[in-house]
Amino acid sequence: MACMKLGSKSDAFQRQGQAWFCTTGLPSDVVVEVGEMSFHLHKFPLLSRSGVMERNIAEASQEADDDKCLIQISDLPGGDKTFELIAKFCYGVKLELTASNVVHLRCAAEHLEMTEEHAEGNLISQTETFLNQVVLKSWKDSLKSLQTCSEVSHYAEELNITKKCIESLAVRASTTDPNLFGWPVVDPMQSPGGSVLWNGISTGARVKHTSSDWWYEDASTLSFPLFKRLITVMDSRGGVREDIIAGSLTYYTRKHLPGLKRRRGGPEASGRFSSSGTVLSEEEQKHLLEEIQDLLPVQKGLVPTKFFVDMLRVAKILKASPSCVANLEKRIGMQLDQAALEDLVMPSFTHTMETLYDVDSVQRILDHFLGTDQIMTVGGGVGSPCSSVDDGNLMGSPQRITPMTAVSKLIDGYLAEVAPDVNLKLPKFQALAGSVPECARLLDDGLYRAIDIYLKHHPWLAETERENLCRLLDCQKLSLEACTHAAQNDRLPLRVIVQVLFFEQLQLRTSVAGCFLVSDNLDGGSRQLRSGGFAGGSAEGGGGGWASAVRENQVLKVGMDSMRMRVCELEKECSNMRQEIEKLGKTSKVGGGGKTWENVSKKLGFGIKLKSHQMCSAQEGSVSKSNSENVKIEKLKDVKERRGKHKKASSISSER
């Protein structure tokens, strides 16, 4: 820290309890009381330097009975410690001006009228010179002086000391290297190893690379009013990127709000305390959070979504204003596609505690996301965001649909996370699940999982409520694994199970038809290869298409094998169920047995499969009959051949 030495005499002051005595050998003729401290001094050194002390001594001398007068100073900037330095300056005793005491001395000198009119080189001119030529040229000294301005804010504002320190810090914080501060320099030459060269000789020193956030920690030691003014000046001056401003705000907030989570790159645990060393009260924390929320830039991506979520959680704990909570939810909604599942799982802080999680807040955040201009442009700027997907442009515009798809996966994961809450009402769950557009979900597996978990933990739901909830599912978007699970899920309504089986069979037929189509194309392609290549292309170009077609055919075969196994399992299950139903029909009444079976088979949809089973059994009977007839014919042929051989043998023996 820079300093400036004043005076030349040795220290002639001695402290005894709450009093200071000047040990020059002469008895004191004036007592100055500053707060609880008294100074036993002499009149001449004081009145020769200060206009205020000259008037006070004159008035006190007239009122005093003896030569010793008493002067009381109650509003001196800096208090008794600053007056001690002023007394030493008046006596010419050695002292040092530093960044820590120059502001107090400058304000106290102004208060005591220590101008050049009373003495040359008085305290005002000395402190002013040190401030302008030394302190304001250094980042550390300017920061230290600005911190002391809070104790004498009224005088510091009148003398423009605070403004000068803030402008000095703003200029230096705008530079990348704190050692340069904008001065033109020439980059040092470097060796191939990276060391600095001097006259072609490697010095071994490395070039230091300073990041743009080097000033975050120092600035976070300021009180929030001073920090806010610093950020405002930096923003108004320009030349500083908005992400740097946003980074300083997030750093300051994490340091002074203990409720925020500690992230990598944030301050240490000791940073939870303010610059004064005390923990901020809840009211001060709430005020700080609301002010920081207003200062943060609106542009998307400058502030991490996790930080906004942490601020929202703390705002609800501190019971911040509704406008602050609404603005934070809106900011999260603007960049919801950048959030993680753990960010959305926020506990409910309401007094009623209807649910374990704050589902209403997530619903509002999702509504803000869907209402942003970015999402509305997914549909070409007109209509719903699903229009581009409906037109078949999903593969053609991956950048537009990616945020929507990410949000749909995020919401499905959140629904699965909050589904076990038994206090979560069906309308809230259904409204949140239905808010996501259908085009956003490429697969409905995540939604199916969430619905299944909700049905598992809410077994008291009526059949109609289950059906209404399952209407959110699109069975055509379920994967094969999800279809297999849904077909065996007892919690789903019967209608949904039938739809799943239907679309599963439909997918099987489509895949089989596509496989036959590919095989036909492969046969045609092989014939064209044998005849000299594809039409309009060379044999090399046809070879690439042949290899891709073979790979596609192998993939389809694997899919057909798995589907074929699934079909066999379904047929076995249907056969077992049919046998069980037949047993039940036999035990029923004679007049209503057939009708009962017909009604049950119609409800379960087994009519088609029963007919097919009967046809298959009839075909098996006809095949067995034809096989027995063929065996008889073959036996007759063998008998005829043996008889012919026997006749030939008898004719030969007779001739002999």
Residue pairs with C-beta under 8 A, 6 or more apart in sequence:
1 98
1 99
1 100
1 140
1 141
1 144
2 98
2 99
2 134
2 135
2 138
2 141
3 96
3 97
3 98
4 96
4 97
4 126
4 130
4 134
5 94
5 95
5 96
5 97
6 89
6 94
6 95
6 96
6 97
6 126
7 88
7 89
7 91
7 92
7 93
7 94
7 95
8 92
8 94
9 91
9 92
9 93
9 94
10 93
10 94
11 88
11 93
11 94
12 22
12 23
12 24
12 91
12 93
13 20
13 21
13 22
13 23
13 84
13 87
13 88
13 93
14 20
14 21
14 23
15 21
18 36
18 37
18 38
19 37
19 38
19 39
19 40
20 37
20 38
20 39
20 40
20 84
20 87
21 28
21 40
22 28
22 40
22 41
22 42
22 87
22 91
24 42
24 91
26 42
28 40
28 41
28 42
28 68
29 42
29 43
29 67
29 68
29 69
30 40
30 41
30 42
30 43
30 46
30 57
30 60
30 68
30 69
30 70
30 71
31 38
31 39
31 40
31 41
31 68
31 69
31 70
31 71
32 38
32 39
32 41
32 46
32 71
32 72
32 73
32 83
32 87
33 39
33 70
33 71
33 72
33 73
34 73
34 74
34 76
34 79
34 80
34 83
35 74
35 79
35 80
36 80
37 80
37 83
39 83
39 84
39 87
41 87
43 57
43 69
45 90
45 91
46 53
46 54
46 57
46 87
46 90
47 53
47 54
47 57
48 90
48 118
48 119
49 89
49 90
49 114
49 118
49 119
49 122
49 123
50 90
50 112
50 113
50 114
50 118
51 112
51 113
51 114
51 115
51 117
51 118
52 111
52 112
52 113
53 71
53 112
54 118
56 71
57 69
57 71
60 69
60 70
60 71
61 67
61 69
63 69
64 70
73 83
75 111
76 82
76 83
76 108
76 111
76 112
77 104
77 107
77 108
77 111
77 152
77 155
78 101
78 104
78 105
78 107
78 108
78 151
78 152
81 104
82 101
82 104
82 105
82 108
83 108
85 95
85 101
85 105
86 105
86 108
86 109
86 112
86 114
86 123
88 94
88 95
89 95
89 123
97 105
97 126
97 127
97 130
99 135
99 138
99 140
99 141
99 142
99 144
99 145
99 148
100 144
100 145
100 148
101 148
102 127
102 130
102 131
102 135
102 145
103 131
103 145
103 148
103 149
103 152
103 156
103 161
104 148
104 151
104 152
105 123
105 127
106 124
106 127
106 128
106 131
106 159
106 161
107 152
107 155
107 156
107 159
107 161
109 122
109 123
109 124
109 127
110 124
110 155
110 159
111 155
114 122
114 123
114 124
115 122
115 124
116 122
116 124
116 125
131 145
131 161
131 164
132 164
134 141
135 141
135 142
135 145
135 165
136 142
136 164
136 165
136 168
137 168
139 168
139 169
139 172
139 178
139 181
139 215
139 218
140 218
142 165
142 168
142 169
142 172
143 165
143 169
143 218
143 219
143 221
143 222
145 161
145 165
146 162
146 165
146 166
146 169
146 222
146 226
147 221
147 222
147 223
147 226
147 275
149 156
149 161
149 162
149 165
149 226
150 223
150 226
153 162
156 162
157 163
162 226
162 229
166 226
166 229
166 230
166 233
167 233
169 215
169 219
169 230
170 230
170 233
170 234
170 237
171 181
171 182
171 237
172 178
172 181
172 215
173 215
173 219
173 230
173 234
173 240
174 182
174 234
174 237
174 239
174 240
175 181
175 182
176 210
176 211
176 212
177 208
177 210
178 210
178 214
178 215
179 210
188 196
188 197
188 207
189 196
189 197
190 196
190 197
190 207
191 197
191 202
193 202
194 206
194 207
195 202
195 203
195 204
195 205
195 206
196 202
196 203
196 205
196 206
196 207
197 203
212 241
212 244
213 244
213 247
213 248
213 251
215 248
216 247
216 248
216 251
216 252
217 251
217 267
219 227
219 230
219 248
219 252
220 227
220 248
220 251
220 252
220 255
220 256
220 267
220 271
221 275
222 230
222 275
223 274
223 275
223 276
224 252
224 256
224 288
224 291
227 252
228 291
228 295
231 245
231 248
231 249
231 295
234 240
234 245
235 245
242 297
242 299
242 302
243 302
245 297
246 296
246 297
246 302
246 303
249 292
249 295
249 296
249 303
250 296
250 303
250 304
250 307
251 266
251 267
252 292
253 260
253 288
253 289
253 292
253 307
253 311
254 260
254 262
254 263
254 266
254 267
254 271
254 307
255 266
255 267
255 271
255 272
256 271
256 272
256 274
256 280
256 285
256 288
257 280
257 285
257 288
257 289
257 314
258 272
258 279
259 285
259 310
259 313
259 314
259 317
259 318
260 307
260 310
260 311
260 314
261 306
261 310
262 269
263 306
263 307
272 279
273 279
274 280
280 288
282 318
285 314
285 318
286 315
286 318
286 319
286 320
289 311
289 314
289 315
289 318
289 320
289 324
290 320
290 321
290 324
292 311
293 311
293 315
293 324
293 327
293 328
296 302
296 303
296 331
297 303
298 331
300 334
300 335
301 335
301 338
303 331
304 338
305 332
305 335
305 336
305 338
305 339
305 340
305 343
306 339
306 340
306 343
308 328
308 331
308 332
308 335
309 332
309 339
309 343
309 344
309 346
311 328
312 325
312 328
312 329
312 332
312 346
312 361
313 346
315 324
315 325
315 328
316 325
316 349
316 358
317 349
329 361
329 364
329 365
329 368
330 368
332 339
332 365
332 368
333 364
333 365
333 366
333 367
333 368
333 369
333 371
333 372
334 368
334 369
334 372
336 365
336 366
336 368
336 369
336 407
336 410
337 369
337 402
337 403
337 404
337 406
337 407
337 410
339 410
340 410
341 410
341 413
341 414
341 417
344 362
344 365
344 410
344 414
345 357
345 414
345 417
345 418
346 357
346 358
346 361
346 362
347 356
347 357
347 358
348 354
348 355
348 356
348 357
348 358
349 358
354 423
355 418
355 421
355 423
355 424
355 425
355 428
356 418
356 421
356 423
356 424
357 417
357 418
357 421
357 424
359 418
359 424
359 428
359 429
359 432
360 428
362 411
362 414
362 432
363 428
363 431
363 432
363 435
366 407
366 411
366 432
366 435
366 436
367 435
369 375
369 407
370 385
370 435
370 437
374 403
375 385
375 403
375 404
376 385
377 400
378 385
378 388
378 397
378 400
378 401
378 404
379 385
379 386
379 387
379 388
380 387
380 388
384 437
385 404
385 437
385 439
385 440
386 437
386 438
386 439
386 440
388 394
388 397
388 400
388 401
388 439
389 401
389 439
390 439
394 401
394 439
401 439
401 440
404 437
404 439
404 440
405 440
405 441
405 442
407 436
407 440
408 436
408 437
408 440
408 441
408 446
409 446
411 432
411 433
411 435
411 436
412 433
412 436
412 441
412 446
412 447
412 449
412 450
413 446
414 432
415 429
415 432
415 433
415 446
415 447
415 450
415 454
416 446
416 449
416 450
416 453
418 424
418 429
419 429
419 450
419 451
419 453
419 454
419 457
420 453
420 457
421 457
422 457
422 458
424 454
426 458
426 461
426 465
426 469
429 454
429 469
430 468
430 469
430 472
433 447
433 450
433 451
433 472
434 472
438 474
441 447
441 474
441 477
442 477
443 477
443 478
443 479
443 482
444 473
444 474
444 475
444 477
444 478
444 482
445 478
445 479
445 481
445 482
447 472
447 473
448 473
448 478
448 482
448 486
451 469
451 470
451 472
451 473
452 485
452 489
452 491
452 492
454 469
455 461
455 466
455 469
455 491
455 492
456 491
459 491
461 469
463 493
466 491
466 492
466 493
467 493
467 495
467 496
470 492
470 493
470 496
473 496
475 483
475 486
475 496
475 499
475 500
475 502
475 503
476 503
478 486
478 500
478 503
480 504
480 507
480 562
480 563
480 566
483 500
483 503
483 504
484 566
486 492
486 496
486 497
486 500
487 497
487 500
487 501
487 504
487 570
489 497
498 605
501 570
504 566
505 567
507 563
508 563
508 566
508 567
511 556
511 559
511 560
511 563
512 560
512 563
514 556
515 553
515 556
515 557
515 560
518 549
518 552
518 553
518 556
519 553
521 549
522 546
522 549
522 550
522 553
525 534
525 542
525 545
525 546
525 549
526 546
528 534
528 535
528 542
529 539
529 542
529 543
529 546
532 539
533 539
533 541
533 542
534 541
534 542
534 545
571 609
574 606
574 609
575 613
577 604
577 606
578 601
578 606
578 609
578 610
578 613
581 597
581 600
581 601
581 606
582 597
584 596
584 600
585 593
585 594
585 596
585 597
585 600
586 593
588 596
601 607
601 610
